[in-house]
Amino acid sequence: MKRITSALLALTLALGFAGCSEAAPKKTEPTTVPTTVATEPITEPSVPETIPEIEYIQEPMVSVSIPVITEYTQQEETTLFTYSYQYMSLIQPDPFVAEKIVLDFQTRQDIFRADATGYSEQAKAAYTGAEDWTPYLMQALYSPKRIDQSVLSLYGSHVRWTGGFHPEHHCICANYNMITGDVLTLGSILAHEDQIPALGNLVIEAINAVKEEKSIMDGFEVTVRNRLETNVHFDEDWYFSDEGLCFCFSPYEIAPYSSGTVVVTIPYEKLTGVMDDSFFPTERSTVYGEVTATRFQDADQESLTQIAEVILDREGEMLFLYTDKKVDQVTLELGQWDPNGVIFTPTCAVFATQALTPGDAVMVQAQIPDTLPTLRLSYVSGDETVTRYISQSGEDGSILLLEE
């Protein structure tokens, strides 16, 4: 069995080969050389039957860990400050590309974490012992939004709170070329840099479509054009999704705080001639598959060739997610329900892959409740998006995939 395991900060590669038989060409008819001297017929030599090696097209997978939370306390029962950050692991056919991407992502997190000590000291200095003390907070959470053979895009937010009416929110993005491992900048994805004005028109058009809903400020067009012209070499305020090219605006940039982060999407069909052709997603074949879940000890591991790990709790239940036929756009989200158990709100995506095929599996280790689930699975089967919640039976402990 060939197995690829994606652990936290671990990079692995498998470039497998499968054989296919090729029938030998038929022999040609004997060819006689015209001459006055009798000769033996000359025939074409037969070609021996060969089994050429073909490249196994491995689908890339990305796994982002559950937020790692460190608490600083002044007293045994009082939390003064918390910060949350993530690790990423990546399955990609080229290990050097995978390493390059993971190292860049980790550098971003290390830069964020460098401020934690300072914020912790501020919290200690500000703490008065009051019972209504609210801990200071730092948080950097990303979710994968598009992953395929050419692009990996992550979208998330930086949150800071050190007192005041509300936390500071800043949208953050990270975009990578999956062929080279390079960071994608806005200029690098355009057909030509002179397409910036045309792209600006598309962004403004998308914002106008939500202007009333989001209470967009007057004069936002100047903000948009200034950003695009000055940030052509940056990558932290846009990302790719399965639907199109997305631009995010943090609170106060073009709308009041109450509107939250404003995200607009430009459909790919509107980007023809504006964006480089290599960054358009490829069409996917229509296959109707179904994802199945089972406990780790009940899985037929000998039938699996590629395994991605999503370790959310090393003390939790271990289970496998796999499929009978290919399914697309597989995402696993961590979240929570409202007090009434009606609305599920995802915190972040902890796993994503463009496609899951027979032989692939996602090994999840987490606490799996038999009440309200905390993990939501979604994937595309044929032309339908399927949503399931991971739970377990209170009777025999079997893993369940529940409809909402």
C-alpha positions in Angstrom: 0.0 0.0 0.0 1.3 3.5 -0.9 0.3 6.0 1.8 0.8 9.7 2.0 0.3 11.2 5.4 -0.1 15.0 6.0 0.7 15.8 9.6 1.1 19.2 11.2 4.1 20.9 9.6 4.9 17.7 7.7 5.3 17.6 4.0 4.9 14.4 2.0 4.9 13.4 -1.6 3.8 10.5 -3.6 4.0 10.5 -7.4 2.7 7.1 -8.3 2.6 5.4 -11.5 0.0 3.0 -12.9 0.6 0.6 -15.8 -1.7 0.2 -18.8 -1.3 -2.5 -21.4 -0.8 -1.5 -25.1 -1.5 -4.1 -27.7 1.4 -4.8 -30.1 0.9 -3.4 -33.6 -0.1 -5.8 -36.3 2.6 -7.1 -38.5 2.7 -5.6 -42.0 2.3 -7.5 -45.2 5.5 -8.9 -46.6 7.3 -6.5 -48.9 9.2 -8.0 -51.8 12.2 -6.2 -53.2 11.9 -6.1 -57.1 15.0 -7.6 -58.5 16.1 -10.2 -61.0 17.8 -12.1 -58.2 15.5 -14.3 -56.0 15.4 -12.9 -52.5 13.6 -13.8 -49.3 10.6 -11.5 -48.5 11.5 -8.6 -46.1 9.0 -7.9 -43.4 8.7 -5.1 -40.8 10.0 -6.3 -37.4 7.3 -6.9 -34.8 7.1 -4.5 -32.0 7.2 -6.2 -28.6 4.3 -5.6 -26.3 5.2 -2.9 -23.7 3.5 -1.4 -20.6 4.4 2.3 -20.6 4.4 4.1 -17.3 1.9 6.9 -16.9 1.9 9.7 -14.4 -0.5 9.5 -11.5 -2.2 12.9 -11.3 -2.3 13.5 -7.6 -4.9 15.9 -6.3 -3.3 18.5 -3.9 -4.7 18.7 -0.4 -4.4 21.3 2.2 -5.0 20.9 5.9 -5.1 23.8 8.4 -4.9 22.9 12.0 -7.4 23.9 14.7 -6.4 27.2 16.3 -3.6 26.8 18.8 -4.6 28.8 21.9 -2.2 29.9 24.6 -3.5 31.5 27.7 -1.7 33.9 30.0 -3.2 34.1 33.5 -2.7 36.5 36.4 -4.6 34.3 38.9 -5.5 30.7 38.8 -9.1 31.3 37.5 -8.5 34.5 35.5 -7.5 34.5 31.9 -5.7 37.8 30.9 -4.9 37.2 27.3 -5.3 34.6 24.6 -3.9 34.4 21.1 -4.8 31.9 18.4 -2.8 30.9 15.3 -2.5 28.0 12.9 -0.2 25.6 11.3 -0.7 24.3 7.7 0.3 21.0 6.1 0.1 20.4 2.4 0.0 17.3 0.1 1.4 18.4 -3.3 3.1 16.3 -6.0 6.3 18.5 -5.8 7.8 18.4 -2.3 9.9 21.5 -2.9 6.8 23.5 -3.9 4.9 22.2 -0.9 7.8 23.2 1.5 8.0 26.7 -0.1 4.3 27.3 0.5 4.2 26.0 4.0 7.3 28.0 5.0 5.8 31.2 3.7 2.5 30.6 5.5 4.4 29.8 8.7 6.4 33.0 8.4 3.2 35.0 8.2 2.0 33.3 11.4 5.4 33.9 13.1 5.2 37.6 12.3 1.7 37.7 13.8 2.8 35.7 16.9 5.8 38.1 17.5 3.3 40.7 18.9 1.8 38.2 21.5 4.3 38.9 24.2 3.7 42.6 24.1 0.0 42.2 24.2 0.3 39.8 27.1 2.3 42.4 29.1 -0.2 45.0 28.3 -3.0 42.8 29.7 -1.0 42.1 32.9 -0.5 45.9 33.4 -4.1 46.7 32.7 -5.6 43.9 34.9 -7.3 45.3 38.0 -8.8 42.2 39.5 -12.3 43.1 38.5 -14.7 40.2 38.2 -16.0 41.5 34.8 -12.5 41.5 33.3 -12.5 40.6 29.6 -9.3 38.9 28.3 -7.2 40.7 25.7 -7.3 38.8 22.4 -5.2 38.1 19.3 -6.4 35.8 16.5 -5.2 34.9 13.0 -7.4 32.3 11.3 -7.3 31.3 7.6 -9.6 29.0 5.6 -8.7 27.5 2.2 -11.0 28.9 -0.5 -9.6 27.4 -3.7 -7.1 24.6 -4.2 -6.2 22.9 -7.5 -3.3 22.1 -9.7 -2.5 25.8 -10.3 -3.7 27.8 -7.3 -3.9 27.7 -3.5 -5.9 30.6 -2.0 -6.5 31.2 1.7 -8.8 33.8 3.3 -9.1 34.8 6.9 -8.9 37.6 9.4 -6.6 39.2 12.0 -8.5 40.1 15.2 -7.1 42.2 18.0 -8.8 43.4 21.2 -7.1 45.4 24.0 -10.2 47.1 25.5 -12.6 49.4 23.8 -16.0 49.1 22.3 -15.1 46.3 19.8 -12.2 44.3 18.4 -10.1 45.4 15.4 -10.8 43.2 12.3 -8.5 43.0 9.3 -9.1 40.7 6.4 -6.0 38.7 5.3 -5.3 36.5 2.3 -2.5 34.3 1.1 -2.3 33.1 -2.5 0.2 30.7 -4.0 1.2 29.4 -7.4 0.9 25.6 -7.0 3.3 25.0 -9.9 6.2 27.1 -8.6 5.3 27.7 -4.9 5.6 31.5 -5.5 3.4 34.0 -3.7 0.8 35.3 -6.2 0.5 39.1 -6.3 -2.2 41.0 -8.0 0.0 42.0 -10.9 1.2 38.4 -11.4 -2.3 37.1 -12.1 -3.3 39.7 -14.7 -2.9 39.3 -18.4 -1.1 42.6 -18.4 -0.5 45.2 -15.6 -2.3 47.7 -17.8 -5.5 45.8 -17.0 -5.6 47.4 -13.5 -8.2 50.0 -14.6 -10.4 47.4 -16.2 -10.2 45.3 -13.0 -11.0 48.3 -11.0 -14.2 48.8 -13.0 -15.2 45.2 -12.3 -14.6 45.6 -8.5 -16.6 48.9 -8.4 -19.4 47.2 -10.3 -19.5 44.4 -7.8 -19.5 46.8 -4.8 -22.3 48.8 -6.3 -24.4 45.6 -6.4 -24.2 45.5 -2.5 -24.0 49.2 -1.9 -27.3 49.5 -0.1 -27.1 46.2 1.8 -23.6 47.0 3.2 -24.1 50.8 3.7 -21.2 51.5 1.4 -19.7 55.0 1.9 -19.8 57.6 -0.8 -16.5 58.0 -2.7 -15.5 54.4 -2.3 -14.4 54.3 -5.9 -11.3 56.4 -5.1 -10.4 53.9 -2.3 -10.8 51.0 -4.7 -8.7 52.5 -7.5 -5.9 53.7 -5.1 -5.7 50.3 -3.6 -5.4 48.4 -6.9 -2.8 50.9 -8.3 -0.6 50.9 -5.2 -1.1 47.2 -4.1 -0.3 45.6 -7.5 2.6 43.7 -5.8 0.7 42.7 -2.7 -1.5 39.6 -2.1 -3.3 40.2 1.2 -6.6 41.7 0.2 -7.8 39.4 -2.6 -8.2 35.6 -3.1 -9.5 33.1 -5.5 -12.7 31.1 -4.8 -14.4 28.4 -6.8 -16.8 31.1 -8.1 -14.4 33.9 -9.1 -11.8 36.5 -8.0 -12.7 38.0 -4.6 -11.7 41.3 -3.0 -12.1 42.0 0.7 -12.4 45.3 2.6 -11.9 45.5 6.3 -14.3 47.5 8.5 -14.1 51.3 8.0 -12.3 51.0 4.6 -15.5 51.5 2.5 -18.3 50.8 5.0 -19.0 51.3 8.7 -17.9 48.7 11.3 -21.5 47.5 11.6 -21.3 46.2 8.0 -18.4 43.9 8.9 -15.9 42.9 6.3 -17.1 43.5 2.8 -16.3 40.8 0.3 -17.2 41.0 -3.4 -16.7 38.3 -6.1 -16.0 38.9 -9.7 -17.2 35.8 -11.7 -14.5 34.2 -13.8 -16.5 34.7 -17.0 -16.1 38.5 -16.5 -12.3 38.2 -16.2 -11.6 37.0 -19.7 -8.9 39.2 -21.2 -8.2 40.8 -17.8 -6.8 37.8 -15.9 -4.0 35.5 -17.2 -5.6 32.3 -18.7 -3.5 30.0 -16.5 -5.4 31.0 -13.4 -8.9 30.1 -14.6 -10.1 26.9 -13.0 -10.5 23.9 -15.3 -13.8 22.3 -15.9 -14.6 19.3 -13.8 -16.2 16.1 -15.0 -19.6 15.3 -13.7 -19.5 12.2 -11.5 -22.0 11.3 -8.8 -20.0 10.0 -5.8 -20.8 9.7 -2.1 -18.5 10.3 0.9 -18.6 7.6 3.6 -17.3 7.8 7.2 -16.1 5.0 9.4 -14.0 4.5 12.5 -10.3 4.2 12.1 -10.2 0.5 13.2 -13.0 -0.4 10.8 -11.4 1.1 7.7 -9.9 -1.1 4.9 -6.5 0.8 5.0 -5.0 -1.6 2.4 -7.2 -0.1 -0.2 -6.0 3.4 0.4 -3.2 5.0 -1.5 -3.3 8.6 -0.2 -4.2 9.7 3.3 -4.4 13.3 4.6 -4.4 13.9 8.3 -6.6 16.5 10.1 -5.6 16.4 13.7 -7.9 18.5 15.8 -7.6 16.7 19.1 -5.0 14.0 19.8 -7.3 12.6 22.5 -10.3 12.4 20.2 -11.9 9.8 18.0 -10.1 8.7 14.8 -12.2 8.3 11.7 -11.8 8.0 7.9 -13.7 9.9 5.2 -13.5 8.3 1.8 -15.5 8.0 -1.4 -16.7 5.3 -3.8 -16.4 7.7 -6.9 -14.8 11.0 -7.4 -16.3 14.0 -5.6 -15.2 17.6 -6.0 -14.6 20.7 -3.8 -14.4 18.8 -0.5 -14.3 21.0 2.6 -14.3 20.2 6.3 -15.3 23.1 8.6 -15.1 23.5 12.3 -17.9 25.5 13.9 -20.6 25.8 16.5 -24.4 26.1 16.7 -26.5 28.9 18.1 -28.1 28.4 21.5 -31.2 27.1 19.8 -29.3 24.5 17.8 -30.7 25.9 14.5 -27.9 27.8 12.8 -24.3 26.4 12.4 -21.6 29.0 12.1 -18.2 27.9 10.8 -15.1 29.2 12.6 -12.7 28.1 9.9 -12.1 25.4 7.3 -9.7 22.8 8.5 -9.4 20.7 5.3 -9.9 21.2 1.6 -9.1 19.4 -1.6 -10.2 20.0 -5.2 -11.3 16.4 -5.5 -11.4 13.2 -3.5 -11.1 10.0 -5.5 -11.3 6.3 -4.7 -8.1 5.4 -2.9 -7.9 8.8 -1.2 -9.0 9.3 2.5 -9.1 12.0 5.1 -8.1 10.8 8.5 -9.7 13.0 11.1 -8.9 12.9 14.8 -11.3 15.0 16.9 -14.0 14.9 19.6 -17.1 13.6 17.8 -20.2 14.3 19.9 -23.4 12.3 19.8 -25.4 15.5 20.2 -24.8 18.7 18.2 -21.9 18.1 15.7 -19.0 20.6 15.5 -17.7 19.4 12.1 -19.4 20.1 8.8 -18.5 18.3 5.6 -19.4 19.6 2.2 -18.6 18.3 -1.3 -20.0 18.5 -4.9 -21.4 15.3 -6.4 -22.4 15.8 -10.0 -24.1 19.1 -10.0 -25.3 19.0 -6.4 -23.6 20.4 -3.3 -23.9 17.9 -0.4 -23.7 19.0 3.2 -23.3 16.6 6.1 -22.5 16.9 9.8 -20.1 14.4 11.5 -21.6 12.7 14.5 -21.6 9.3 16.2 -24.3 6.9 17.4 -24.9 7.0 21.1 -25.7 3.3 20.9 -22.8 1.6 19.2 -20.4 4.5 18.5 -20.6 4.2 14.8 -19.7 7.3 12.8 -22.7 9.1 11.2 -23.0 11.7 8.5 -26.1 13.6 9.2 -28.2 15.9 7.1 -28.9 19.3 8.6 
